[in-house]
Amino acid sequence: MVTAAILVGYFTPIRELAPSLLTFRAVEWATFWVFFFTLATYLNAGWLREKACLRMCPYGRFQSSMLDEDLLVISYDVDRGEARGPRSSGLDYKAEGLGDRVDCQMCVQVCPTGIDIRDGLQMECIGCAACVDACDSVMEKMGYETGLIRYTSERELSGGPLKIVRPRLVGYGAVLIAMIITLIWAIVSRPLVSLDIAKDRGLYRLNTQGEVENSYTLKVINKSHQNRRYNVSVKGLEGLNLIGPAYVSLNPGEQLAFPLSVSVASDALKFDVTDIAFYLTQIGQEDSNLMSTSRFMGPLNNHRKY
């Protein structure tokens, strides 16, 4: 439930969500999602467990597309471990033709997906390295060298050199760096105040002054930590009249959505559909404008003479 509350807290202010949950006064949707993710977490961690890794997790599918003989993966050293068999601590097991593998099954017991890494790399392996730690602890108790199960490559296990820098790795690294740079640029350059205009479904109407009028919904979001004040204006046709609030004040983190209308004399229309633009001009900083475009629709017979 704590995990679910933290997740829902990304979308509902956590300082309001936590006390409202404790006092049973949370809004219906917040309560629903908290209990939904609580149930989902319980089912995944308590019942599905390794089945989530085997059937649902896409990691193994990604791994197969990235695998090559130089990729570092968790591997069992067959040449060093085989042949397996019982041994006494006081005897030279190598003289009897035995390898370092004592067949303790510890690597299988600690594996969260229940696979045997000694059978080779498998899709179900999630790379947690629990088998590496378990094997190393047994090797230390037996007085053997650690690393029977370790991070290594197929080439190194075959006796070849370990290659860290290779074309595929450089390519993946370049793509990752490009994605990180793009994300940083998107965060830094994102506007702290956004403006969206949605036109009502109705085409147009004639008001009491005989002008053509269109209705819109203006949505403004203040993503900054400062109060913002803007003047609202519209351009695109000569003689446009804005019917609605011409001034907007936004608190930090506030989102406003309000209706407004735009009218113009029918003689000013030259086409059925004309592009217009709504502007928010920050008070005190006239060079700081937000703009969003929409369409103004008028009677069909106005353009036929053109």
C-alpha positions in Angstrom: 0.0 0.0 0.0 2.9 2.3 0.7 4.3 1.5 -2.8 0.9 2.2 -4.4 0.4 5.5 -2.4 3.9 6.7 -3.6 3.0 5.9 -7.2 -0.4 7.7 -7.0 1.4 10.6 -5.3 3.1 11.4 -8.6 -0.3 12.4 -10.0 -2.1 13.6 -6.8 -0.2 15.9 -4.4 1.3 13.5 -1.9 1.0 16.0 1.0 -2.8 15.9 0.5 -3.1 12.3 -0.4 -1.3 10.8 2.6 -3.5 12.4 5.3 -6.7 11.9 3.3 -6.0 8.2 3.1 -5.3 7.9 6.8 -8.5 9.8 7.6 -10.6 7.9 4.9 -11.4 11.2 3.1 -9.5 10.6 -0.1 -11.3 11.3 -3.4 -12.8 8.3 -5.1 -10.3 8.0 -8.0 -7.3 8.4 -5.8 -8.6 5.7 -3.4 -9.4 3.4 -6.4 -5.9 3.6 -7.8 -4.2 3.2 -4.5 -6.1 -0.1 -3.9 -5.7 -1.1 -7.5 -1.9 -0.8 -7.4 -1.8 -2.4 -3.9 -3.6 -5.4 -5.3 -1.4 -5.5 -8.4 1.8 -5.3 -6.3 0.6 -8.0 -3.9 -0.3 -10.3 -6.8 3.0 -9.7 -8.6 5.3 -10.0 -5.6 3.3 -12.5 -3.5 1.8 -14.9 -6.1 3.2 -14.5 -9.5 6.8 -13.9 -8.3 9.2 -15.7 -10.8 6.3 -16.2 -13.2 6.4 -12.4 -13.8 10.0 -12.7 -14.9 9.4 -15.8 -17.0 6.1 -14.7 -18.8 5.8 -10.9 -18.5 9.2 -9.3 -18.2 10.6 -8.2 -21.6 14.3 -8.2 -20.4 15.1 -11.7 -21.9 13.7 -10.7 -25.3 15.9 -7.6 -25.3 18.9 -9.6 -24.2 18.7 -12.0 -27.1 18.8 -9.2 -29.7 21.9 -7.6 -28.0 23.9 -10.8 -27.4 27.2 -11.5 -29.1 30.3 -13.5 -28.2 31.9 -10.5 -26.5 29.0 -9.5 -24.4 29.6 -9.8 -20.6 27.0 -12.1 -19.2 26.7 -14.4 -16.2 28.3 -17.7 -17.2 29.4 -21.0 -15.8 33.0 -22.0 -16.5 32.5 -25.6 -17.8 36.2 -26.3 -18.4 37.0 -25.5 -14.8 33.9 -27.0 -13.2 33.6 -30.3 -14.9 33.7 -33.2 -14.1 31.6 -33.0 -11.0 31.6 -35.6 -8.3 32.0 -36.3 -4.5 35.3 -35.4 -2.9 37.0 -35.3 0.5 38.6 -32.1 1.7 42.0 -33.9 2.4 42.4 -35.4 -1.1 43.6 -34.0 -4.4 40.4 -33.9 -6.3 42.2 -32.8 -9.5 44.2 -36.0 -9.5 41.0 -37.9 -9.5 39.9 -36.0 -12.6 37.3 -33.8 -10.9 36.7 -30.1 -11.5 35.8 -27.4 -9.0 32.1 -28.0 -9.2 30.9 -29.6 -6.0 27.2 -29.9 -7.2 25.9 -28.1 -4.1 22.9 -26.7 -6.1 23.3 -23.4 -4.3 23.2 -21.5 -7.6 19.8 -23.0 -8.4 18.4 -22.4 -4.9 19.1 -18.7 -4.9 18.0 -18.0 -8.5 14.7 -16.0 -8.4 13.5 -17.5 -11.7 14.6 -21.1 -10.8 16.9 -21.7 -13.7 20.2 -23.6 -13.6 23.0 -21.3 -14.9 25.2 -24.3 -15.4 23.0 -25.2 -18.4 24.2 -22.0 -20.1 22.7 -18.6 -20.5 18.9 -18.7 -20.7 16.2 -16.2 -21.6 14.8 -16.3 -18.1 18.1 -15.0 -16.5 17.6 -11.5 -15.2 21.2 -10.8 -14.5 20.8 -10.4 -10.7 24.1 -12.3 -10.0 22.7 -14.1 -7.0 24.2 -17.3 -8.3 27.6 -15.6 -8.5 27.6 -14.7 -4.8 26.3 -18.1 -3.8 28.9 -19.9 -5.8 31.8 -17.7 -4.6 30.8 -18.3 -0.9 30.9 -22.1 -1.5 34.3 -21.8 -3.3 35.7 -19.9 -0.4 34.5 -22.5 2.1 36.1 -25.2 0.0 39.3 -23.3 -0.4 38.9 -23.0 -4.2 39.4 -20.0 -6.4 36.3 -17.9 -6.8 34.8 -17.1 -10.2 33.4 -20.5 -11.2 30.3 -18.6 -12.1 31.1 -15.0 -13.0 30.6 -12.2 -15.5 32.5 -13.1 -18.6 32.1 -13.5 -22.4 31.7 -16.5 -24.6 35.0 -15.6 -26.3 36.9 -15.5 -23.0 35.4 -18.8 -21.9 36.7 -20.3 -25.1 40.2 -19.1 -24.4 40.1 -15.9 -26.4 40.9 -12.3 -25.3 38.2 -10.2 -23.5 37.1 -7.4 -25.8 35.5 -4.5 -23.9 35.4 -1.9 -26.7 33.7 -3.2 -29.8 31.4 -1.7 -32.6 28.1 -2.9 -31.1 29.0 -1.5 -27.6 30.0 1.9 -29.1 26.8 2.0 -31.1 24.6 1.2 -28.1 26.5 3.8 -26.1 26.1 6.5 -28.8 22.3 5.8 -28.9 22.1 6.0 -25.1 24.1 9.3 -25.0 21.9 10.7 -27.7 18.7 9.8 -25.8 20.1 11.3 -22.6 21.1 14.5 -24.4 17.6 14.7 -26.0 15.9 14.2 -22.6 18.0 16.9 -21.0 17.3 19.3 -23.8 13.6 18.5 -23.7 13.6 19.2 -19.9 15.6 22.4 -20.1 13.8 23.9 -23.2 10.3 22.9 -22.2 8.0 26.0 -21.8 7.1 26.7 -18.2 3.7 27.9 -19.3 1.7 26.0 -22.0 -1.3 27.2 -24.0 -3.8 25.0 -25.8 -6.9 26.0 -27.8 -9.7 23.7 -28.5 -12.5 24.8 -30.8 -16.1 23.8 -30.0 -17.7 21.3 -32.3 -20.2 23.8 -33.6 -19.2 25.4 -36.8 -20.3 29.0 -36.2 -23.3 31.2 -35.1 -24.6 34.7 -35.7 -24.7 36.9 -32.6 -27.2 39.7 -31.9 -24.9 42.2 -33.7 -25.1 40.1 -36.8 -21.4 39.1 -36.6 -20.1 35.6 -37.2 -19.0 34.0 -33.9 -17.0 30.9 -33.0 -16.5 29.4 -29.5 -13.3 28.0 -28.1 -11.9 26.6 -24.8 -8.5 28.1 -23.7 -6.4 25.9 -21.4 -3.3 27.3 -19.7 -0.9 25.4 -17.4 1.7 27.2 -15.2 4.5 24.7 -14.6 6.8 27.2 -12.9 7.1 28.2 -9.2 6.1 31.8 -9.8 2.9 33.6 -10.3 2.3 34.5 -13.9 0.0 37.2 -15.4 -0.9 37.3 -19.0 -3.0 39.4 -21.4 -5.1 37.4 -23.9 -5.4 38.5 -27.5 -6.3 37.0 -30.9 -5.1 37.9 -34.4 -5.6 36.6 -37.9 -8.6 38.6 -39.3 -9.2 42.3 -39.4 -11.8 43.4 -36.8 -11.7 40.3 -34.6 -13.4 40.8 -31.3 -12.5 38.7 -28.2 -15.5 37.8 -26.0 -14.2 36.5 -22.7 -11.5 37.2 -20.2 -8.7 39.3 -21.6 -6.5 38.8 -18.5 -5.3 35.6 -16.9 -3.6 35.2 -13.5 -1.9 31.8 -12.7 -0.6 30.6 -9.4 2.4 28.2 -9.3 1.4 24.8 -10.6 -2.1 26.0 -11.5 -4.1 24.9 -14.5 -7.0 27.0 -15.9 -9.5 26.1 -18.6 -12.2 28.7 -19.6 -14.4 29.4 -22.5 -14.2 32.4 -24.8 -15.6 33.4 -28.1 -14.3 35.3 -31.2 -16.6 37.3 -33.5 -16.0 39.3 -36.7 -18.2 41.1 -39.2 -19.3 38.7 -42.0 -17.9 41.1 -44.6 -14.4 40.6 -43.2 -14.5 36.9 -44.1 -13.0 35.9 -47.4 -12.9 32.2 -47.0 -15.0 29.5 -45.2 -12.1 28.7 -42.9 -9.4 31.1 -41.7 -6.4 30.4 -39.5 -6.3 32.6 -36.4 -3.8 32.7 -33.5 -4.4 33.2 -29.8 -1.6 35.0 -27.8 -0.7 35.2 -24.2 1.5 38.2 -23.5 3.2 38.2 -20.1 2.5 41.5 -18.3 5.7 43.4 -17.8 7.5 41.3 -20.5 5.7 42.2 -23.7 8.3 40.3 -25.7 7.4 37.0 -23.9 4.5 35.5 -25.9 2.7 32.2 -26.0 0.9 31.4 -29.2 -1.6 28.6 -30.2 -3.4 28.5 -33.5 -6.9 27.4 -34.4 -9.5 28.0 -37.1 -12.3 30.4 -37.6 -15.3 29.2 -39.6 -17.9 31.4 -41.4 -20.8 31.2 -43.8 -20.2 29.2 -47.0 -21.4 31.9 -49.4 -18.9 34.6 -48.4 -16.1 33.4 -50.7 -18.0 32.5 -53.9 -17.4 35.9 -55.5 -13.6 35.4 -55.1 
